[in-house]
Every structure is written in C-alpha cells, then in structure tokens.
Amino acid sequence: MRHSEKKMPCAKKQHKKEKEMRTISNQKYEITDIAHEEYPFLHRIRALRDICGEICAGDIGGFVESESNLSAEPGDCAWIFDDAIAAGDFPAFHWAITALRSSAA
C-alpha cells in the first residue's frame, strides 16, 4: 500500500510474513531480506508495531542500509515510506518521514 492511499484501521489489515528475517535489536521495525534491485546492500523495513497512528504493524516501508538509518527510540514516529532510501550517514529520527513522491499530480 502506498503512503498516499487511504489506510484501513491497523487491526483489520492482514499481513504476509517473510520466512527469513534479519536479526533485530529493536521493537519498532525489522530489516527484511527484501533487497533493492539496483543496490542489494539495501533492504526493506517492516513495522513490528503500530507507529504513531500512521503505520500499522506489518506495514512494509522503504529501504535502509542498517539499523542506524532509522530511529528505534520509543515514541519516535520516524518512518521511511514507499521506495525511499536511508543509507550511509543518513539517520531518520524525531518525527522525520522520508517518502518518495510521484511528480505526477
């Protein structure tokens, strides 16, 4: 589901789980084995819990290089949407929302 689409309440959504997951050290999101086609060192994230009413547990997000690219602090609403990328020294934290938007109106 794209960030711009109307969302169903979190409790009513159904999510498929990947069989293999990377090791995680936070309770906000996990880094999946879904690699970026062009940059295979980047992997999609998946929410492990509801995040600030915007993201539901199980939602798939954008791509990260490592856990240092997205804050896992309690109460932090930062998220990486759609096909957006956070890598290298880029940290998304404190209500940051990183999204790739279509230029077509």
Phi and psi in degrees as GROMACS dihedral restraints (atoms count N, CA, C in turn):
[ dihedral_restraints ]
;  ai    aj    ak    al  type     phi  dphi    fc
    3     4     5     6     1   -76.7    20    10
    4     5     6     7     1   148.9    20    10
    6     7     8     9     1   -57.4    20    10
    7     8     9    10     1   -34.0    20    10
    9    10    11    12     1   -78.8    20    10
   10    11    12    13     1   -12.1    20    10
   12    13    14    15     1   -79.2    20    10
   13    14    15    16     1   157.3    20    10
   15    16    17    18     1   -66.6    20    10
   16    17    18    19     1   132.8    20    10
   18    19    20    21     1  -100.6    20    10
   19    20    21    22     1   145.4    20    10
   21    22    23    24     1   -83.7    20    10
   22    23    24    25     1   156.3    20    10
   24    25    26    27     1   -56.8    20    10
   25    26    27    28     1   145.1    20    10
   27    28    29    30     1   -55.8    20    10
   28    29    30    31     1   -40.8    20    10
   30    31    32    33     1   -65.2    20    10
   31    32    33    34     1   -23.0    20    10
   33    34    35    36     1   -93.4    20    10
   34    35    36    37     1    -8.1    20    10
   36    37    38    39     1   -82.0    20    10
   37    38    39    40     1   147.7    20    10
   39    40    41    42     1  -112.8    20    10
   40    41    42    43     1   141.4    20    10
   42    43    44    45     1  -131.4    20    10
   43    44    45    46     1   141.3    20    10
   45    46    47    48     1   -87.9    20    10
   46    47    48    49     1   141.6    20    10
   48    49    50    51     1  -104.9    20    10
   49    50    51    52     1   139.9    20    10
   51    52    53    54     1   -76.2    20    10
   52    53    54    55     1   145.3    20    10
   54    55    56    57     1   -70.2    20    10
   55    56    57    58     1   -40.3    20    10
   57    58    59    60     1  -108.4    20    10
   58    59    60    61     1   131.2    20    10
   60    61    62    63     1  -127.3    20    10
   61    62    63    64     1   155.5    20    10
   63    64    65    66     1   -79.1    20    10
   64    65    66    67     1   160.0    20    10
   66    67    68    69     1   -66.7    20    10
   67    68    69    70     1   135.7    20    10
   69    70    71    72     1  -120.5    20    10
   70    71    72    73     1   151.5    20    10
   72    73    74    75     1  -124.9    20    10
   73    74    75    76     1    15.6    20    10
   75    76    77    78     1  -137.0    20    10
   76    77    78    79     1   169.4    20    10
   78    79    80    81     1  -107.5    20    10
   79    80    81    82     1    10.8    20    10
   81    82    83    84     1   -95.3    20    10
   82    83    84    85     1   -46.9    20    10
   84    85    86    87     1  -152.2    20    10
   85    86    87    88     1   164.6    20    10
   87    88    89    90     1  -124.9    20    10
   88    89    90    91     1   154.1    20    10
   90    91    92    93     1   -95.4    20    10
   91    92    93    94     1   119.9    20    10
   93    94    95    96     1   -84.4    20    10
   94    95    96    97     1   178.7    20    10
   96    97    98    99     1   -91.4    20    10
   97    98    99   100     1    10.5    20    10
   99   100   101   102     1   -80.7    20    10
  100   101   102   103     1   104.0    20    10
  102   103   104   105     1   -89.1    20    10
  103   104   105   106     1   151.3    20    10
  105   106   107   108     1   -66.8    20    10
  106   107   108   109     1   139.2    20    10
  108   109   110   111     1   -62.9    20    10
  109   110   111   112     1   -42.8    20    10
  111   112   113   114     1   -89.5    20    10
  112   113   114   115     1   -30.6    20    10
  114   115   116   117     1  -124.8    20    10
  115   116   117   118     1    83.9    20    10
  117   118   119   120     1   -64.8    20    10
  118   119   120   121     1    -9.5    20    10
  120   121   122   123     1   -81.1    20    10
  121   122   123   124     1    -6.9    20    10
  123   124   125   126     1   -98.5    20    10
  124   125   126   127     1   140.6    20    10
  126   127   128   129     1  -133.7    20    10
  127   128   129   130     1   147.8    20    10
  129   130   131   132     1   -69.0    20    10
  130   131   132   133     1   153.7    20    10
  132   133   134   135     1  -105.7    20    10
  133   134   135   136     1   157.7    20    10
  135   136   137   138     1  -136.0    20    10
  136   137   138   139     1   131.2    20    10
  138   139   140   141     1   -68.4    20    10
  139   140   141   142     1   134.9    20    10
  141   142   143   144     1   -94.8    20    10
  142   143   144   145     1   -14.2    20    10
  144   145   146   147     1  -150.3    20    10
  145   146   147   148     1   167.8    20    10
  147   148   149   150     1   -66.6    20    10
  148   149   150   151     1   140.2    20    10
  150   151   152   153     1  -124.2    20    10
  151   152   153   154     1   106.9    20    10
  153   154   155   156     1    52.8    20    10
  154   155   156   157     1    32.0    20    10
  156   157   158   159     1    74.8    20    10
  157   158   159   160     1    -5.4    20    10
  159   160   161   162     1  -101.2    20    10
  160   161   162   163     1   -37.4    20    10
  162   163   164   165     1  -115.3    20    10
  163   164   165   166     1   135.0    20    10
  165   166   167   168     1  -102.0    20    10
  166   167   168   169     1   149.2    20    10
  168   169   170   171     1   -52.1    20    10
  169   170   171   172     1   130.6    20    10
  171   172   173   174     1    98.4    20    10
  172   173   174   175     1   -15.6    20    10
  174   175   176   177     1   -63.2    20    10
  175   176   177   178     1   140.1    20    10
  177   178   179   180     1   -92.4    20    10
  178   179   180   181     1   136.0    20    10
  180   181   182   183     1  -111.7    20    10
  181   182   183   184     1  -157.7    20    10
  183   184   185   186     1   -79.6    20    10
  184   185   186   187     1  -153.4    20    10
  186   187   188   189     1  -112.4    20    10
  187   188   189   190     1   141.9    20    10
  189   190   191   192     1  -130.4    20    10
  190   191   192   193     1   158.6    20    10
  192   193   194   195     1   -89.7    20    10
  193   194   195   196     1   -36.5    20    10
  195   196   197   198     1  -157.1    20    10
  196   197   198   199     1   173.6    20    10
  198   199   200   201     1   -63.3    20    10
  199   200   201   202     1   -20.7    20    10
  201   202   203   204     1   -71.1    20    10
  202   203   204   205     1    -9.0    20    10
  204   205   206   207     1   -88.4    20    10
  205   206   207   208     1    -6.7    20    10
  207   208   209   210     1  -146.0    20    10
  208   209   210   211     1   125.3    20    10
  210   211   212   213     1   -60.6    20    10
  211   212   213   214     1   139.9    20    10
  213   214   215   216     1  -116.8    20    10
  214   215   216   217     1    14.9    20    10
  216   217   218   219     1   -65.2    20    10
  217   218   219   220     1   140.2    20    10
  219   220   221   222     1   -58.5    20    10
  220   221   222   223     1   135.3    20    10
  222   223   224   225     1    83.1    20    10
  223   224   225   226     1    -7.0    20    10
  225   226   227   228     1   -83.0    20    10
  226   227   228   229     1   125.2    20    10
  228   229   230   231     1   -93.8    20    10
  229   230   231   232     1    10.1    20    10
  231   232   233   234     1   -61.2    20    10
  232   233   234   235     1   140.6    20    10
  234   235   236   237     1  -154.8    20    10
  235   236   237   238     1   153.6    20    10
  237   238   239   240     1  -113.3    20    10
  238   239   240   241     1   114.9    20    10
  240   241   242   243     1   -95.3    20    10
  241   242   243   244     1   160.8    20    10
  243   244   245   246     1    51.9    20    10
  244   245   246   247     1  -126.1    20    10
  246   247   248   249     1  -104.2    20    10
  247   248   249   250     1    18.8    20    10
  249   250   251   252     1   -67.7    20    10
  250   251   252   253     1   154.7    20    10
  252   253   254   255     1  -124.7    20    10
  253   254   255   256     1   136.9    20    10
  255   256   257   258     1  -126.8    20    10
  256   257   258   259     1   117.5    20    10
  258   259   260   261     1  -147.3    20    10
  259   260   261   262     1   172.8    20    10
  261   262   263   264     1    62.6    20    10
  262   263   264   265     1  -128.3    20    10
  264   265   266   267     1   -91.5    20    10
  265   266   267   268     1    10.0    20    10
  267   268   269   270     1   -82.5    20    10
  268   269   270   271     1   111.7    20    10
  270   271   272   273     1  -103.6    20    10
  271   272   273   274     1   131.2    20    10
  273   274   275   276     1  -100.1    20    10
  274   275   276   277     1   117.1    20    10
  276   277   278   279     1  -154.4    20    10
  277   278   279   280     1   169.4    20    10
  279   280   281   282     1    51.9    20    10
  280   281   282   283     1    66.5    20    10
  282   283   284   285     1    71.7    20    10
  283   284   285   286     1     9.7    20    10
  285   286   287   288     1   -68.4    20    10
  286   287   288   289     1   138.3    20    10
  288   289   290   291     1  -126.4    20    10
  289   290   291   292     1   115.2    20    10
  291   292   293   294     1  -103.8    20    10
  292   293   294   295     1   120.6    20    10
  294   295   296   297     1  -141.9    20    10
  295   296   297   298     1   144.5    20    10
  297   298   299   300     1   -95.4    20    10
  298   299   300   301     1   118.2    20    10
  300   301   302   303     1  -106.7    20    10
  301   302   303   304     1   146.7    20    10
  303   304   305   306     1   -74.1    20    10
  304   305   306   307     1   140.5    20    10
  306   307   308   309     1   -82.3    20    10
  307   308   309   310     1   -13.1    20    10
  309   310   311   312     1   -77.4    20    10
  310   311   312   313     1   134.7    20    10
